Amino acid sequence: MAAAWMWAEEPPRAVTPWGLPADPAASLVATTCGSCHSPYLITHHHRDRSGWEKTLVKMQANGMTPLPESFQEQVLDYLVRHQGPLERQHPVDSPWAQPAFHANPLWP
């Protein structure tokens, strides 16, 4: 029953054999980023476009071959579309999110 609730909230998304979200640009991202990084590393970072641009500049400084402008735009579009900033960075404030010794907020 809990699994049905989870899927209702966030439907599963299609992934490529590399573990990246399925998209026409996924193979370009896999070859560009995947030559040094695992898909796990890519899918666990969330940045805005500026952050991803800075990441590409940093990777080029570390030896990545510069991409043609059209490829770079496709890679950035993909990363922003699938690995953009999370909508919620922190848990919602709740009186139940207290240390264990204050398990019930109604207790002193």
CYANA upper distance limits for C-alpha pairs under 8 A (distance plus 0.5 A):
  1 MET  CA      5 TRP  CA      7.10
  2 ALA  CA      6 MET  CA      6.79
  3 ALA  CA      7 TRP  CA      6.75
  4 ALA  CA      8 ALA  CA      6.62
  5 TRP  CA      9 GLU  CA      6.87
  6 MET  CA     10 GLU  CA      6.79
  6 MET  CA     11 PRO  CA      8.47
  7 TRP  CA     11 PRO  CA      5.40
  7 TRP  CA     12 PRO  CA      7.31
 13 ARG  CA     21 PRO  CA      7.44
 13 ARG  CA     22 ALA  CA      8.34
 14 ALA  CA     21 PRO  CA      6.52
 14 ALA  CA     22 ALA  CA      5.92
 15 VAL  CA     19 GLY  CA      5.99
 15 VAL  CA     20 LEU  CA      5.82
 15 VAL  CA     21 PRO  CA      4.86
 15 VAL  CA     22 ALA  CA      5.11
 16 THR  CA     20 LEU  CA      5.88
 16 THR  CA     21 PRO  CA      6.67
 16 THR  CA     22 ALA  CA      5.71
 16 THR  CA     26 ALA  CA      7.98
 18 TRP  CA     30 ALA  CA      7.72
 18 TRP  CA     39 PRO  CA      6.84
 19 GLY  CA     39 PRO  CA      6.46
 19 GLY  CA     40 TYR  CA      8.01
 20 LEU  CA     26 ALA  CA      7.17
 20 LEU  CA     30 ALA  CA      8.30
 20 LEU  CA     39 PRO  CA      6.69
 20 LEU  CA     43 THR  CA      7.33
 21 PRO  CA     26 ALA  CA      7.56
 21 PRO  CA     82 HIS  CA      7.41
 22 ALA  CA     26 ALA  CA      6.66
 23 ASP  CA     78 TYR  CA      8.21
 25 ALA  CA     29 VAL  CA      6.87
 25 ALA  CA     74 GLN  CA      6.94
 25 ALA  CA     75 VAL  CA      7.34
 25 ALA  CA     78 TYR  CA      6.86
 26 ALA  CA     30 ALA  CA      6.51
 26 ALA  CA     78 TYR  CA      7.84
 27 SER  CA     31 THR  CA      6.66
 28 LEU  CA     32 THR  CA      6.46
 28 LEU  CA     71 PHE  CA      8.27
 28 LEU  CA     75 VAL  CA      7.39
 29 VAL  CA     33 CYS  CA      6.15
 29 VAL  CA     34 GLY  CA      7.62
 29 VAL  CA     75 VAL  CA      6.23
 29 VAL  CA     78 TYR  CA      8.21
 30 ALA  CA     34 GLY  CA      5.15
 30 ALA  CA     35 SER  CA      7.95
 30 ALA  CA     39 PRO  CA      8.01
 31 THR  CA     35 SER  CA      6.37
 33 CYS  CA     37 HIS  CA      6.34
 33 CYS  CA     42 ILE  CA      8.28
 34 GLY  CA     38 SER  CA      6.22
 34 GLY  CA     39 PRO  CA      7.11
 37 HIS  CA     41 LEU  CA      6.88
 37 HIS  CA     42 ILE  CA      7.74
 38 SER  CA     42 ILE  CA      7.30
 39 PRO  CA     43 THR  CA      6.57
 40 TYR  CA     44 HIS  CA      6.66
 41 LEU  CA     45 HIS  CA      7.31
 42 ILE  CA     83 GLN  CA      8.48
 43 THR  CA     83 GLN  CA      7.03
 44 HIS  CA     83 GLN  CA      8.35
 45 HIS  CA     83 GLN  CA      7.00
 46 HIS  CA     83 GLN  CA      5.28
 46 HIS  CA     84 GLY  CA      5.41
 46 HIS  CA     85 PRO  CA      5.29
 46 HIS  CA     86 LEU  CA      6.94
 47 ARG  CA     51 GLY  CA      5.75
 47 ARG  CA     52 TRP  CA      6.51
 47 ARG  CA     80 VAL  CA      7.54
 47 ARG  CA     83 GLN  CA      7.00
 47 ARG  CA     84 GLY  CA      5.38
 47 ARG  CA     85 PRO  CA      5.30
 48 ASP  CA     52 TRP  CA      6.84
 48 ASP  CA     80 VAL  CA      6.58
 48 ASP  CA     84 GLY  CA      5.73
 48 ASP  CA     85 PRO  CA      6.07
 49 ARG  CA     53 GLU  CA      6.59
 49 ARG  CA     76 LEU  CA      7.27
 49 ARG  CA     77 ASP  CA      8.47
 49 ARG  CA     79 LEU  CA      8.45
 49 ARG  CA     80 VAL  CA      6.29
 49 ARG  CA     84 GLY  CA      8.01
 50 SER  CA     54 LYS  CA      6.73
 51 GLY  CA     55 THR  CA      6.73
 52 TRP  CA     56 LEU  CA      6.76
 52 TRP  CA     76 LEU  CA      7.12
 52 TRP  CA     79 LEU  CA      7.73
 52 TRP  CA     80 VAL  CA      8.07
 53 GLU  CA     57 VAL  CA      6.82
 53 GLU  CA     76 LEU  CA      7.58
 54 LYS  CA     58 LYS  CA      6.63
 55 THR  CA     59 MET  CA      6.61
 56 LEU  CA     60 GLN  CA      6.64
 57 VAL  CA     61 ALA  CA      6.75
 58 LYS  CA     62 ASN  CA      6.81
 59 MET  CA     63 GLY  CA      6.98
 59 MET  CA     64 MET  CA      6.03
 60 GLN  CA     64 MET  CA      4.80
 60 GLN  CA     65 THR  CA      6.69
 60 GLN  CA     66 PRO  CA      6.57
 67 LEU  CA     71 PHE  CA      6.50
 67 LEU  CA     72 GLN  CA      6.05
 68 PRO  CA     72 GLN  CA      6.66
 69 GLU  CA     73 GLU  CA      6.70
 70 SER  CA     74 GLN  CA      6.89
 71 PHE  CA     75 VAL  CA      6.68
 72 GLN  CA     76 LEU  CA      6.59
 73 GLU  CA     77 ASP  CA      6.44
 74 GLN  CA     78 TYR  CA      6.62
 75 VAL  CA     79 LEU  CA      6.68
 76 LEU  CA     80 VAL  CA      6.55
 77 ASP  CA     81 ARG  CA      6.46
 78 TYR  CA     82 HIS  CA      6.52
 78 TYR  CA     83 GLN  CA      8.22
 79 LEU  CA     83 GLN  CA      5.43
 79 LEU  CA     84 GLY  CA      6.97
 80 VAL  CA     84 GLY  CA      4.82
 80 VAL  CA     85 PRO  CA      8.35
 93 ASP  CA     97 ALA  CA      7.71
 95 PRO  CA    105 PRO  CA      6.51
 96 TRP  CA    103 ALA  CA      7.50
 96 TRP  CA    104 ASN  CA      7.33
 96 TRP  CA    105 PRO  CA      7.24
 98 GLN  CA    102 HIS  CA      6.52
 98 GLN  CA    103 ALA  CA      6.96
 98 GLN  CA    105 PRO  CA      8.31
 99 PRO  CA    103 ALA  CA      7.15
102 HIS  CA    107 TRP  CA      7.71
102 HIS  CA    108 PRO  CA      8.46
